[in-house]
Amino acid sequence: MLKSLANTIVFVCLLLALLNCNYLPGRKETINLNVVQTKTAPFAGFLGINAFEWDFLDNTNSHADEVKVKNMQSFGGFRHYLDWERIEPDKEKYTFNPAHSGGSNYDMVYQICRENGITVLTCLKNTPQWLLSTYPKEQRDGDDVPAPYGSNHTDPASYILQAKAAFQFAARYGNNKAVDTTLVHVDKTPRWANDQINTIKIGLGYVDYMECGNEIEKTWKGAKAHQNPEEYAANLSAFYDGNMGKLGRDAGVKTGDPTMKVVMSGLSDPNPAFVTGMIEWCKKNRGYKPDGSVNLCFDVINYHFYNNDATPGKDNCTVGKAPELTIAAKLADDFVTMSTKYANGTDVWITESGYDTNPGSRQRAIAIGDKSALITQADWMLRSAFLYARHGLKKSFFYMLDDVDKKNAMSYSSAGFVDGGKKRPVANYFLQTKKLLGGYSYQQTISKDPIVDIYTMQGKRIYVIYVPDEVGRTANYDLDLHGSSSTKIYRLLPDADDMKMEVVPVKNGNLKLAATETPIFVKID
């Protein structure tokens, strides 16, 4: 019941935020050839997934499920939709293992991620019931601003309760083993006879990133849920470091663990101006660091974007589109440019994008030639990750592991990576690519059509080659391998854990390839 409710809540938020689908003016990706990037990130970080705690655990919520854990190994990152109430079901009564709301063992979930090399981004979202009780009954909604009713939303002190929860989480799951344990609390009350008791733990080292809320500019829910840039910056300042320590020794992520990084909420309307508004608030209220840079209250800029065929302000979407045929690249460029100019070059992530598989959805992937919609979904998801790397983002996460309801034609209801516990082609593509390319970083693009990206790691090189289209087109390409006499070609398989590999001869250092809309990989050791 709890799983179904949480899935539905996330789904409804996405649906309402993106119902008009008015972001895409049909255009092709612009690529600057031969520009070598130096500050890039390992590609595994672009293979992230949005999911929940039960995507690791069995029906008891206290033990790992082997099949589920194996499925999660397809991904390099886990954006955890964590309702605040799960760790604080009653005011200042924190529980983690077991959580008194839902019963999950969060210690185990995060430990599994650490052991499997899956980077965790915990998105602490939704206002708990005990805080909503301060709102009039007719205004109580989990998406309400996380401050008592009637609070000044531009005052960081209004968000102290959330900042205290962030401190407790960071102290437990961050890397700081010197936390003052007198400031750390858990509710040791058993739920029933012989119940496992929560115990204080610090510095477990399981979580590297925390996100403050999800899609906080909820204009469709009115003032009770919407935050403008100034209001959210105030919220984030409390969440980040207790508003520079002014809220006490037990408030804020950085207070609990200075090394943990704070990610701003993913924006449902991907507009860089929202972030520059936050930066202006920081200038006025947080000032500048000794080096002259703005004292920001976030370490990562974050937005959401789903690719489709709509035209901004003119019509609604009718179908998903290949990422290279949308404004996905322009948006990434705009956010990175804004960060470079105004935000000290802060990393930029995208933490939600994806495609449905239901044939009636307006956000669907399409069948192309002899490829089913499931294969197209896999192609487009993986190519989206390559696009984000190519345009300077540092991580990407996709929506989401499980379908809300694959039989439902409503947008974002059938965007899952698994079906009844069995991996779809997209999950297999991610796993295969993670194995081959996960430790490599994007360096440059040497061809636009077909796209030929170069990834490198410790002197090794992998070429990623594909056609950026959605009509089943092929394109010939002569790849200059600089004198190599043979090479390895890897091809994705929809129903396997590993790619198909073949060693091929190279004549005169030149490899002739027939590229398709499914990426292939050429490895040079």
N, C-alpha and C positions, 0 to 999 in steps of 0.2 A: 504493500500500500504506500509506504513512504517513498519507495523507489519510483513508483508510478506518478505520485504527486510531484516529486522533485523534477522528474523528466518533463511533466506537463507544464510546470511553472517556467522552466527554462525555455521550453518551446513557445509558450504564449508570449513571453518577453521578446523573443526573436521575431515572432510573427507580427506583433504590434509595432515593433521598432522599424521593421522593414517592409510593412505591408504595401507601401506604395512603390517599392522597388525602383526608385527614381534616381539611380546613380549612374547609369551607363550610356554614354553617347557613342554608338558604334564606331570604334576607332582601333587602329592596330598599335601594338606596343612599339615604342620608340627605343632603339638600342644604340648606344654609342660603342662602335667597334674599337677593339684594341686598347680600350682603357683598362689598365691593370689595377685591380683593387688590392690594397694591402691590409686594411683593417677589416678582415672578413671573419666569419665564424664557421666552425665545423658543421657540415651539412646535416648531421644527426639532429641538430637543434631546430631544423626546419621541418622535421617530421613529428610534430607534436600533435596531441589529441586532447579534446575536451571530454571529460568523463567524471565519474563519481566514485566514491569509496567502494561501493558494492561491485564495481567492475574488477576488483581484486579478491573479494572475500566470498566465502561460501554462505549458505543460508543462515548460519549461526552468527555471521558478522564478526567472528572472532578468530577464524582460521583462513589461511590462503586457499583459494581454489586454483588447482594446477592448470586447468584449461584456460581460465581467465587470465592468469599471470602470463601464460604463454602467448595469449592474444595481445597483451599489453607490451610484450617484447618487440612488437612491430614498430614501436614509437620511441623517439628520442626525448620526448617531453610529455608531461602530464599536467594539463591545466585542470585543477581540481575545483569543481563547483562545490564549495563548502558553505552551507548555510550557517551563519553565526550562531544560531540557536543550538546547533548540534554540539558545540563545545561549551556553550553557556546557556543551558536550558532555563536556568533561573539566575537572576542578577547576582554576579560575582561568585557563582558556584560553577567552577570550570571542571569539565571531565573530558578525558581523552582516550582512556583505555581502562574500562569500556566507557564510551560516551553515553550519558544518561538519556540522550535523545537519539534514538535509532540504534543504540547498542554497539556501534562499530568500534573496532580497534584501530585507531588512527596511527598508533605507533607502528603496527604491523604494515599498514598500507604504505607508509613512507619508508619504512625499512626495506620493503620489497623493491621500491623504486630505486633506492640507493644501491642495493645489491645488483640491480639489473641495469645500472647506468642510465636511468630515466630521470631527467631533471624535473623537479617539481615546482610548479607555480600554483600556489594555493590562492584561489580567488575567494576571499571572505565576503560573502554577499548576504542580502536579505536581512531585514530588521526583525529581531526576535519578538515573540509574543509579549514577553514581559515589558518590553519597551513600547510596543504598539499599544499597550493598554493605556498609555498616556494620551493617545489620540481618541477623538470621538469615534464611537462604534462605526459610524457610516464611512469613516475615512481610514479604517485599519486595513492595511495592505502590506504584504511582505516587502514590496518595493518602496515603501515610504522612506523618506530621508532618515538616516540612522542617528537621529537626535530626538530628545523628548519634544512632544508637541508644544508649539509656541516658542521654541528656541529661536535664537538669532542664527540663521544659517550661514552668516558670514563671520561668525565668531568661532575660532577653533575650539574654545572651551565647551561649546555645545556638543562636541563629538567625543568627549572624554571617555564615555563608556565603551565606545568602539575602540578607542586608542588603548584602553586598558586590556581589552580582549586581545588586541594585536600584540601587546607586550607579552602576555602570558603564552601565546602561541610561539612567538619568536624566541622567548627564553627557553622553551621546551625543545623546539625542533631546529633552532639555529645552531651556530658553532661556538657560542659564548659559554665557556665552562666556568666563567668567573662571575656569573649572575649572583646577586645577593639573594640567597634562597628565602630570606624572610619576606621578600616581595613576591614570591611565587606561591600560588595557591591552587589546590584542587579540592573538590568536594569528596571527602572520604566516607560519606554516608552510603551504606549498601542499599541497593534497590530492593533486595529480598534476602532471606536467610542464605548464608554461605555465598553471597555474591562476591565477585572479585572487587577489591577496593582500589580506587585510583590512588596513585602515589606520585609524589613530586619528582620530576626529572628535569634536568637542564642540559643544554648543549649536546643534544643527540646528533646533530649534524646531518639531518635528513632533508631539510627544506632550504633552498637558496633564495626563493623569491616569494613575495606576498603581494597580492593585488587588492586594492581597496575598492570593493564594489564592482558591479557589472552593469555596463551601459547606464550610467548614472544620469544622463541627460534625457530622462524619460518624459518628453514633452507630452506624449499621448496619455499620461496619467495625471497631469496637472501639477500644481505647486507642491502638493504633499509628497511627490516622488521625484520631481525634477530638480536638478541642481545646475545652475549656470557656472561659467568658469570660475568666478570669484568664490561662490559658495563651495564648489568642489575643492578648490585649492585650500580653503580654510579647513575643510574636512580632511584633506590629504595631509596638511601640515600637522594636524593632531595625530593622525595615523602614522606618519613618517617618524617623527622623533618627539612626540608629545609637544608639538609647537615649540621646538628648540628648547625642550626641557621645562617649559613653563607649566606644564600640566602635572608635573610630579615625576618621581623616580620609577613609577610603574606604568608609564603611558608611552606608547609608540613602539614601532618595530625596532628602530635603531637603538632605543633604550634597552631593549632586550637582547639584541644582537647587532652590533655596528656593522657586521659584514653582510647581513641579509639585505637584499635589494628590494626596493619597493617599486611596484609596477602600477602606473595609473590605470584606472578603469578603462577597459576597451570601449571606444566610442561607437555607438550605433550609427551616428551620423559622422562619417570620417572627414572631419573638417579641421585642418591644422590651426585655424583661427581660435578654436576652443582652447588649444594648448597655449597659444600665445597670450590668451586672456589669463590663463593660470600663471604664466610667467610674469605678467605684469603685476598680479597680486603678490607673487613672491618678492618682486623688487620692492614693493611698498611695505610689505609686512615681515619679510625675512631678511631683506637686505642683501649684502654681497659678502663673498668669502675673501680671505686675505689676498688671493690671486686676482681679485677683481671680477670673478665670475658670479653670476646670480646664485644665491643660496636656494636652490630648488628643493621642493619637497617630494621629488620622485627621481628614480634612477633609470626608469624605462618609460618611453612614450608608447602608447598602445591604441590601436584602432581595430575596427571590424569592417569587413567588406565581402559581399557575396556577388559573384559575377553573373549577369544576366543581360537580356536584350533591351532593357528599358532606356528611354531617353529622359534625362533630368527635367522635371517640371512639365513634361508633355504627356507621358503615357505610363502605363503599368507594364511590368515585365510579363512575358508569356513563356519564356524558356531560359534555361541556363546557357551561358556562352563559354567557349574556350577562353582561358584567362588572357591570352595574348591579344584577343580581339575586343577587350574591354579597357576601361580606364584603370585597371589594377596597377599597371606599371606607373602611370602618371601619379596616382595617389601615393604610391611608395616614394617616388621621386620628390613629390611635394612635401611629404612628412620629413624625409631625410634632409632636404634643403632647409626646411624650417628649423629642424633641430640644429643643423650646422650653424645657422645664422643667429638663432635666438636662445638655444638651450645647451650651449657648451658641447654640442655634438653628442648629446645623450642618445643611447641606443633606441632604435624604433623596432617594435614588434607588431605583428598582426596576430590576434589570438582567436579570431573566428572567421572562417570562410568555408565554403563547401557546396555540394550539389546533392539534390535528391535523386532517387531512383524510381519513384512512383511515376508512371507515364502521364498522370494528370496534373502533376505539380508544375507550378510556374517557375520553379527553381531547379528543374530537372536536367540531368545529363541525358543526351540523346543517343539512340542507336545510330551508328555510322557504318554503312556498308554491311560487312559481315560481323561487325563488332556490336555486342549488346550494349545497352545503357550502362550495365555494371562495368564493362571494360572502359567505356568512355569516362565514367566517373573516376576510375582508377587513373586513366591518362591525364585527365584535367586536374585532379587533385595533386598528382606528382608534378606536373608541369607548373602548377601554381607555386609549389615550393621552390622550384628552380627559378621562377620569375622573381620571387621575393628575395632570393639570394643574389640574383643578378642586379637588383636595383637597390641594394645596400641595407636591407633589413637585416636583423641579427637573429631572429627566431620567428617561426610561424606555428600556429596551432589550428587544428581543423575541427569543425563541428560535424558530428560528435561520434563517440564509439557506438552507442546503441541507437536504433531508430526510436522515435517517439511512437510511431505507428506506421509501419511500411504500407499498410492498406489505405492510409489516409492521404488524399491528394493535396492537402494543405501544405504550403511551403514549409520547408525545414522539418517535415515530419518523417522523411525517409532518407535522411542523409547519413545513415550509419555505415560503419566499417565492418561490423559483424552482423550476422543474421542467425539468431538462435544459438549463439556461441560459436558458430562456424565463421571463419574469416571470409570476407568478400575479397574479390580481386584487389581492391584498393589497399586493404590491410596487407596482403601478400606483396604487392608492389612496394609498399613502404618498408616492410621487413627486408626484402631483397636489396633495396637501395641503401638502407641503413647498414647492412652488412658490408656491401661493396664500397660505398661512398661516404659512410657516416663520419669518418675521421678526416676526410678531405675538405678543403675550403675552396669556395669559388674564387677564381683569379681573373678571368677575362672571357669575353665573347669574341670569336673570330669570324662568325658568319651569322647573318640574320635569317636566311631562309634557304636551306634548313638552319635552324639555330644550332650553333656549335659552341658550347661552353667548355671552358677548361677548368678543372679542379686539380689542386695539387696538395701533396702532403710529403714532407721530408724528401724532396727530390723526385717523388713519383708523380705521375700525371694520369688523369682520366679525362677523356673527352665525352661529353654528354651531347647526343645528336638526335634531333627530332624536327618534324615539320610543325610549325605553329598555326594549325588550321583545324577545321572541324568538318571536312568533306571527304575524308578518306584519301587525301592526296599523298603522293610520294615525290621525292626529289633526290636526284643523284648528287653526290658530293665526293670530291677527291680530297682526302685527308693527307696532308703532308706530315709524315712521321719521322722526318729528319734522319733518313738513312737506316731505319730499322728494317730488319729482314723478315720479322714476324711480329705478330701482336695478338692480344686476346680481345675477342668481342663477346660482350655479355648481353643477353636478351631476357627481358622480363617474362615471367610465366604467371598466368592468373591463378593457378591452383597449386603453387609450390612454395617452399620456404627459401629456395635458392634459384638464382638465375641460371639459364642455360649458357654455358661457356664453350667457346670454340677457339682454338689456336689457328690463325690463318696466315698464309705467307703474304709478304708485302713486296711488290715489284718496284724496284727503283725508288724505294722509300715512300711510295705513294699508295694509299689504300682507297680503292673505289667502293663507295657505300651507296646503298639505296635506303634513304631515310624515310620513315613513316611518321604518323602522328603519335606513335608509342615510342618513347625514348629508347635508344640503344647506347651502350657504353663501350668505349675502346680504352683499354688500359695499357699504359706504358710503364714498365717497372724501372 
